[in-house]
């Protein structure tokens, strides 16, 4: 697929502080890329350079092939930026806010009305279109903020920690909207320090800490990078000890143990090997009554790469 965003060798210092040491990444059409890291890791500085709000000390950014700089007004139209800070007018309704920003993008008439209606639908605010935004909850304001970034149908949508401080219902609505946009072909750059958001939304993840991307890839690629394996639990009736012995010798199994009617395994790529494992257990007379697979998460990867847990930041 064609890369919508290409960023190479981005560096930025503030005095003696190296906020971003050297960051490179790319995002293809229809792909959601997550920058996962703690507060202060360099996420916001990185996306500020990508959005052309901040001049990089070194490196370059291209969106749709066009070079992005603070002075590059035309190419910036290819992007939609949703910052952490709310950029809405409290004394206007949701529809009026969208119409106002739409006119700033050069949209007019029926095209603007249709786009406002569509964006309200995407962010789940159609039923609140005519309500003043000062009456909105924090989560609803953030959803409207995302809508403003979507108005001009950008090729790349940049979301900086969009769910911080929102209620669970609005958080889920935001995540569903991002999933829909990606499915429709939009490239999305999503920064977060919530592990579960990165795992749910992102096709690829860049783990960033102290201004550097420590590793990037799909969740499976990152997990394999640090040697993490899947945990498989098999419940059954019959010769548990014999089943453990057989399973321990199966390909991809590094650990096997039993407790009452449950067998616990540590398996490489368990999804691909599950049928073989169940067949081996059944071959010694075990009647399988339940199976669970627990895949390693990005928390383990982050801990391995940085020496600290993301949730502790």
N, C-alpha and C positions, 0 to 999 in steps of 0.2 A: 504494500500500500504506500501511497505518497505521504511523505512526512509533511504535516502542516507546520510544525514547529521544529526548528533546529537551533540549539544553543550550544556554543562551543567555548570552553575555557574561560568561563565567567569568573572574575575576581573583583572583590570590593573591600576596601578598608576604610575605617573611620578613625583617623589618627593612628594610634598603635594597635587598634583592634582590627584583626582580619575577620570580617563578618562572613565573607565567602572566599574560600581559598582557591578553588578551581572546580567549577561545576559545568558538566556537559550533559545534555539530555536531548531526546527527540520524542515527538509524539505524532503518531499517524492519524489519518482520518478515521473517526469512529472509535478511537482509543481513549481510555481514561488512564492517565498517569498520575500516580500519587507520590507526593513528596511527604514522607513520613519521618517525623522527628520531634524532639521536645521543643518547648518554648526556648528561643534563643539559639536554635540550631542553624539559622540562616535561611529559613524558608521564605519569610516575607521579603528579605533583601533580594533573594534570588528572583522571586516573581516580580518584584519592582523593576529589576533590570530587564526581565523578559518583556514586561508590559511597556517599557520605554519611559517609565517614570523616573528612573535613576540611571545615570550614566555609569557603565561599568569601567573599572580601571583598566581591565583587559578583557578580551573575548568579544564575541559577537552573537547576535540573535537574529534569526530570519523566520518570518511567518509567511507561508505561501511563497517563499523565495525572496521576499522583500526584506531588506535590512531594516531593523528596528532600532531607532535612537530616540532620545527625548524630543528631537525636532522633526521626526518623520511622521507628520500628521496623517498622510494618506494611508500608509501601511498599517497604522494603528487601528484603522477602521475594520481590519480583518479580525480584531480581537474584541472580546467582551470581558471586562474586569469587574469582579465582585470583591471589594475589599472587606476587611474585618469591620471597619467603621461604616455605619449606616449612611447612605447618601440619598435620603428621601426628604420630602417636605411634609411636615406633620399636619399643616393646615389644608392640604390637598387630599382628595380621595385617592384610592389606589389607581383608578382609571386616569385621573387627572395627572398624577405623578408620571405614569407611563406615557401619556400623551405629551407631556412637557418634554421629557427626555427624548421621546421619539422625534419631536420637532428639532431638537438639537442635532439629531442624527440626519436631519434633512428629509424626514418622512412627512407626508401630508395626506389630507383627504381620506378617501375610502381605504387606501392601503394602510394608513396609520391606524384607522379604526379596527380593521381586520387584524392587524398585528397585535394591537393592545388586547383584543378579545382572545386571541390565541395564547398570548403570554400569560394572561390571567388564568387560563385553563391549565397551562403547564405547571404553574406554581400553586395551583389549588386555591385561588382567591376569587373565582368568578362570582361567588355569592356575596363577596364583600367589596365588589368593584366600586360602589358608590358611597362607601363609608370613609370618613376621615381617618388618615393613617395614625393620627395621634391617639386614636382609640384602639389601635391594634396591639396585640401581645408582641413581645420581643421576637418570638418565632415567626409571626406573620410579617413583621417588618423585614426580617432577614429573607423571607421568601419573596417579598416584593423587591428587595434589593437585587436578588438573583434575576428577577423578571426584567429589571432595567438593563442588566448586562446582556440579556437575550434579545432585546427589541430589534436590533439591526441584523439578526441572524448571522452572528459571527462564525468564522471558521474555527476559531479557538476560544474557548471559555475558560477563564482563569478564576478559580474560587479559592480564596484565602481563609481557611478555617471557618467555613460558612455555618457550622452548627454549634459554635461556642455559645454557651449560655442559653440555649433554646429548650423549650419543653419537648418531651418525648414525641408527641404527636407531630409537631412542626419539624422535628429532626427527621422523622421517618418520611414526611412529605418532601423534604429537601433531597433526601437520598433517592427517593423514587423518581423525582424530577431529573436528577443527574443521570440515573440509569436510563431514563427515556431519551434524554438528549444524546447520550452516547450511542444508543441503539439506532437513533435517527441519522448518525453519521458525523456528529460534531466531535471534534477533538477537545478533550477536557484536561486541564491541569488542576489537580486538587491537592491542596496542602492540608495536613491534619496531624494531630498528635493522638488521635483515637485509632487504636489498632483495628478495632472491628469495622470501622468505616473503610479503611484501606483494604481489608480483606474482602469486604462486600462489593466495593465499587470498582476497584482498580485492576485493569488488565496487567499493568506492570507497576512496580513500586520502586522508588529510589529511597533508600534509607540514608538520611542526612543527619550529621552530627558535627558540631564544631566547624561548620562551614564547608564540609566535604561530603560528597556522596560516597558512603562506605561500600555500598553494593547496590545493584539494581537488577530487576528481572521479574518474572511472574512469581507468585507465591511459591509454586513448586520448585522453580529454579533457585530461589533464595534459600529455601529449606534444604535442598540438596547441596547447596554451597557449603553449609555448615554441618552436613552429615546427619541431619535430623531424620527420624523415621516415624512411621505411623504406629499407633497402638491399636491392637485388635483384641476385642473381647468376644469370646465364643462361649455361650451357655449351652449346656446339654446334659443329657442323661446317659449313663453307661460307663464304659471304661475310661475315665478321665485320665488316669496316669498313663495308660497306653497311648491315648490320643496326644498327650503332651510329648511323649517320646517320639512319636512319628512326626508331629508338627515341628519339633525342635530341629529335625534333620531336613526340613523342607527348604527349597531355595528362597533366599531373601529373608529368612527368619533368623534373627540374631539372639533373641531371648524367648524363652517359653517357660511358663509356670502355671500352677493351678491352685485354686482356692474353692473348696466345696464343689459346686457345679459350674464354675467359671474358669475358663482358660484365658490367660493373658499372654499376648504375643507382641514382640517388637519386630515390625516388618518393613522392609523397603518397598515402597510403591504398593501398598496393600490392595488398592482398588484393582490393580491388574492381576494380582495373585490370589484374590479371595476365592474364586471358584476352585482353584487347585487346592487351597488350604481346606475348604469345606469337604472336598472329595476325599482328601487324606484322612480327615477326622471321621468321616462316615465309613471309611474302609475298615476301621478297627471296631466298628459297632457303636460309635457314639451317635446318639440321636440329638441333632442340633435344634435348640429351641429359640435361640436368639443370637444376633451378631451386631456388634457395634464397631465402627472405625472412628478413631479420633486422630485427625491429621494434626501435625505440629503447626503452630501458628507463628505469626511474625514476631510475637513477643520473644520467643526463644532465639530467633535470628538476631533481633536487635540487641538482646543481652549478650550474645556471642560476639557481635561485631564491636560493641561499644563498652562492654563490661558493666553495663547498668541497665536496669529495667525502665522502659519508657514510662510506665505508670508512676514511677517515683520522681519524675521530673516536674 
